[in-house]
Amino acid sequence: MTIAHAVRDSRTMLRRNLLHALRYPSMTLSVVGMPIVMLLLFVYVLGGVLGAGLGTSGSYVDYLAPGIILMAAASGSMTVAISVCSDMTEGIINRFRTMPISRASVLTGHVVGGTVQTVLSVVLITAVALLVGFRPTGAPLDWLAALGLVTLVSFALSWISAAAGLMTRSVETASNIVLPLSLLPFIGSAFVPTDSMPPAVRWFAENQPFTPIIETIRGLLMGTPVGANGMLAVGWCAVIALVGYLWARAAFNRAPA
């Protein structure tokens, strides 16, 4: 099996997954819906109180939007876990194992397809944030860097979700097992600064992977200092992607039950 064959098979699998998402958009829409609901809830219901506690001159939606963008990226990875698990339970992946195609192309198609869907969802959610008052000050290069980081996060989380989808025996379990990824922004700097939290929670919030990613997106879009968060964000994404890839490859290579 040559690299050219592997690339060709990966393109075929990517097209299959994107067509599947177009024909059955309900899952994608449900994943997009949660971050939008959270955005509207925190802006229009809780934003007054939380914004007053920030002690900054900007509006709360300017602080909130980068965290919602990351939440959208985390929620989007759920579609990968569900689609991989669905292929496993329906026997499609076992069928692919018997065909003369690149074994890596099956998971690559799921991961890249999930990343594309997630990035498109993030663009939609960013547009909603702009409609409700989000006013970023970043230059075009800053926007490109933020989009690149969101793509990298989505790619890394998609590998973790692909592995989770391979390890579970039902779609419900697959969706639940990756749900904590969508909740991690709550215990970070997505909604309030970490220095307002109790010491133990603050320690976790400041040292978990999502906080430097949120601060980097916030710095790029709003002009706040990025500092070492940029390197930490890329480093965390690389570690998550590597762990997810190795986990998914090991699960995929297991003998079929």
N, C-alpha and C positions, 0 to 999 in steps of 0.2 A: 504493500500500500504506500504510494508516494504522497508527498506533501500536496501535490496538485489534486490528487484524488480526495485527500482529506478536506481540502478547502472547498472543492466542488460539493462533496457530501454535506459539509457544514452549511453551505449556502442553501442547499435543498432543504435541510432541516430547519434553517432559519425561516425560509419562505413558508414552510408548513406551519410553523408556530405563529407567524404573523397572520396568515390566512385564517387560522383557527381563532385568533383573537378578534379578527374582523367579523367573522361569522357568529361568534358568541361573545358580544361586547359586554354582557351583564357583569362579568367578573371584574373587568377593567374599570367599568363605571363605578362599581361598588367600592373598589380600592381608591379611586379618585375622590369619591364622595366623602369619605371620612375626614381627610385633611381639610376639605373645603368647609365641612360642618364645624370642625374644630377652629378654623380660622374665623368664621363668622361668629361662633360662640364667644371666643376670647376677645374679639374686637368689640362686639356690640353688647355683650352681657357683662363680661369681667374686665374688659379693657380699661374702663374708667378707674377702677380701684387699683388694678395691677400697674397701669401706666403712671398713676400718681406716686406709687412707691418706687419707681425707677430713679426719680430724682434727676432726670435729663430733660432737655428742652424738646426733644423729638417726640412724635406720637408713638403710642404703644404698638401700632401695626408695623412701624419701621423696625422695632425690636423683635416683634413676633415672627414676621414673615420668613426670615432665614430658618428658624426652627421648624416652621410648618413645611418648608421646602424639604428639609431633611426627613421629616415625618412622612412626606409623600414618597420619598425614595425608599424608606424602610417598608412602607405599606405596599409599594409596588412589587417588592420581592416576594410577597405572598403569592402572587400569580404564578411564579416559577415553581414554588413548592407544590401548589395545587395541580398545575399542569403535569409536572413530573410524576407525582403520585397517581394522577388519573391514568397516565400512560402505563405505569407499573401495574395498577390493579386491573386494567383492561387487557394486560398481556402484550401491549404494543412493543414495549421495550424488549421483552423476551423475543418477540418476533424480529426486531431489529438486530438482536444478537446473532440470529441465524443467517442474516443476509450479508452479502459481500460488500459491506460498506464500512467506512471508518467508524470504529466504536466511539472515538472521541466526538464525532460529529453530532451524535444524539444529544449529549449534554450541552455541547457548544451551541447548538441551535436553540435549546431552551434558554440558556443563560443570555446569549446575545439578544434573542427575541424579547426576553423579559426586560433587559436593559433598555432596549429601544422603546418599549411601551412605557417604562417608568419615566424616561427622559421626556417623552411627549406629555405624560401626565403632569410632570413638574412644570413644564411650560404652560399648560392650561391653568394650573393652580397659581403660578406666578401672575398670570393675566388677571385672575380673580383678585389676587392681593392688590394689584395695581388699581383695580376698579374700586376697592374699598379704602384706598388712601395710602397704599405703600408707595413711598417716594425715594427710591434708591438714588445714590449720588455717584455710583461707580462709573468709570470710563468703559468704553467698549471692550478694552482688553481685560478689565476686571470682570466684566460679564462673561467673557469667554473662559477666563480662569475658573469662575464659579461654576459655569456649565461643565467644564472639564472635571472639576472635583465631584459634582453631583453624578456625572456619568461613572466616574471611578467608584464612588460609593455604591451606586446601583449595581455595577458589575460585581463588586466584592460581595455584597449581600445576596446577589442572585446565586453565587456559588454555594454559599451557606444554605440557602433555601433549596437549591437543587439536591444537596446532600440530605437535607431533612425530608424532602419529598421521596427520595429513594429508600429512606429508613422506615417510613411509616406505612401502615397497611390500609389507611382510609383517608379520603380527601378531608374529612372533618379534622382528623388528627393532624394532618399536614398543615392545615390553615392555623390550627391552634398552637402548634409547636414553634412557629415563627412569629406568633403574635407579640412576644416580648420585645422583638426588634422595633415594633411600632410604639411601644411604651417607654423605651429607653430615653427618648427626648424629654419626657416629663421629669426624669431624674437627671437633668442636665441643665444647660443654660438656655433651653429653647423658650421657656415661658417667663422665667424670672432669673435674675442673676444668682449665681451659686453662693455668693456671700450672704444671701438672706436665709440660707438653709441651716438647720441644726448641724453641729460639727460632723457627726458620722455620715449624714446624708451628703453634706457638703464635700467631704473627702471623696466619697464615691462619685459624686457628680463631676468633680474636677478631674478625676482620673479615669473615667470611663471613655470609650472611644468617640462617642458622639459629640462630646463637648468641644474638643478642638476643631472638629469638622464644622459644627455650627458657628463657632467663633471665626473660623476662616471665611465661611460664606458671608457672615455678617460684616466682617472687615472688608471683603472685596466689594460688597454691594453698598455698604453704608459708610465706608471710609474710616471705620474704627481700626485701632491697631491690631495687626495680625500676629506680630511677634513670632514666637516659636510654634504657634498653633498650626501654621501652614505645613511645616515639616512633620509635626505630629499627626496631622490629618492624613497626609499621604502615606506615612508609615503605617498607621492603623489600617488604612485601606489595603495596603500591600499584604499585611499580616492576615487580615480577614480573608482576602482573596486566596492566598496560598493555603490557609487552613481549610477553607471551603472546597477548594479544588482537590486537595489531597483526600479529604473526607469523601467527596462525591465520587472520585475515581475509585477509591477502595470499595465504596458501596456498590458502584456500578459493576465492578469486576467480580463481585461475589457470584458464586454459582447460583443459577436460578432455582427457586424453591420447587 
